[in-house]
């Protein structure tokens, strides 16, 4: 493990620990409104000041980070499993199945995902609690974000299909789905891991995009998307630099993920 | 050159430059938020085209944006018949179009006939439609014209504020105008340049030809951040309507450029879905149909906080459908619902609601929980919804805030009725309650809480129908006012719309602009464009 990767690991660990300890660290709840001091600058009571309706920005950054860091991997897991099922199985079966799956994946990739997300979200029931809404948001992201990974997995599974150990398994009398489960899927693990880790930052950014459009996690729950929306209309970075903290945190976390992933990819390639 | 001769020479130069400055009104620069859809004044249906029409079109009578009184323009006088079906205009003499052709009764007749053509689909013309028969125009003399409608039209004369007279003779009608400016250049997606109309009829009190300005440059710019940045850099002279956040930021750096004209006609409100066959649980429909429930919610909302926190004080607690800024039609007996959570709980108890461990239950034991939808991207509404969520939480009501993209929101609230409560706003441009018929009549499409009723489902809605029809059928302003005052009282008693705030009319005008006096009516800052001047030295300095 090189120094950059170690540093990235430490940063991610630190961010996770601090955000998961929000209850003890944050001076107040993320939803509490200090209506007498909206948009206030940092102070002893509010370390990063308050947002436009007087909520403690530091608390919201901590809770928002926790939500994004917790649910983005969950969405990544869903999408990777779907990708493994569709791509992996199609690649293993080959022939018409592979062509069908490739066509379906291409069709899915050609859809304008942002509009698809907005449409799917608009069709959902309205009367759901903020917690359920956040679960729904990431579930949708997971269900819609599998296509790119499926294509990679299909190619890998296709290669494995004609490998010696699969031929040996077949010769030994192993048949049908069992070959896929016992011999192909375990050998897809490195690719699955890579796809899982690659998907996490993608989903964090997708939620942030939705949040910026006001279509992400429901109020009063914070997320990086809703926190980044605060930067809309900023005319100068010098005026209120503390409002940049969510952006800086996003950059730091994304860079850490990318550093880890690039090293992971190098190791897989080696 | 002797010293005396040199001084004379200097004085002469100074005088000449002063005279030149007096005759040169400069160029006013501001932004349109979108490309104008049309330059045809009769097809105007969007804000950008409306701006062009206001600046280039000459009208028979104009509502003074400051006093809200109707004033003669191209017509020196007019008379409405007793049955409110006919209006006779006496026209101004010696007026010419920008192409030099003379203005006469023929142009008025041509304008009205074209405006009422069904194929034109003119929204301006729609305001004059009162029956199936044709609108008749008769030219009594070159300076006298009569327009007769099939049925009575109340508030007829004020409608002519929107009717720009077009030339009956000119081949390119959009470029023969009677207003202070004319279109000189249009670069699609970039800008529209208006130049002073050399034949404009109006002069100031000193006999100087109006308008003072040489030109107006309208840059097409949808992004408000960029608009504000350009204003700050001195590339724009005004921002007609500005958000609270931008207002405060500009006020912090240059307080002299921002203007708060006070409460506007725009209202923001919350309402509950009362549609009989709406896909919502029956017990929730019963809550929403209870006036006590609606009024309890109204009393539990802290409007002062909405104004102070969300609008930074640039808003006023709303009272009803008419803003206090509407001087004639506002019912001054009404007061805003004060923030009284105790009264809210009492009203709920009357309906059998009870608090258990801080959670409100109805008489059948159902937990009181509903969602409020609003349009995504409108930060003020989203923030109001979050504040209301907290306010209602204090009386045990659980609120879920949902933001939807606008088309999905409209589909839910106007077509499928698949929502529980909503926050939206009205941008009122019409002072007259006739413009609100589509909201208050129970059969109307925009009767948002329960639209298109075949017969009024409640006694108070039947009464509102009667009063709205009454005010639309009598010409006596006092009788109309009395009827509409009662409508406002019923709205306050029944709270079908829970009015939240009236936003203030905020604008920014550069110090280089002289003569600006922002008002609440559209167009707030350039309503007196013909009397504005821009000093180029100040422009450069800014």
Interface residues (C-beta under 8 A of the other chain):
Chain A: X31 X33 X35 X38 X52 X53 X54 X118 X119 X121 X122 X126 X127 X128 X129 X130 X133 X213 X214 X215 X218 X219 X220 X229 X232 X233 X235 X239
Chain B: X224 X225 X228 X229 X232 X243 X245 X246 X249 X305 X308 X309 X310 X369 X370 X371 X373 X376 X377 X378 X379 X382 X383 X385 X386 X387 X389 X390 X400 X401 X402 X403 X404 X405 X408 X412 X418 X419 X420
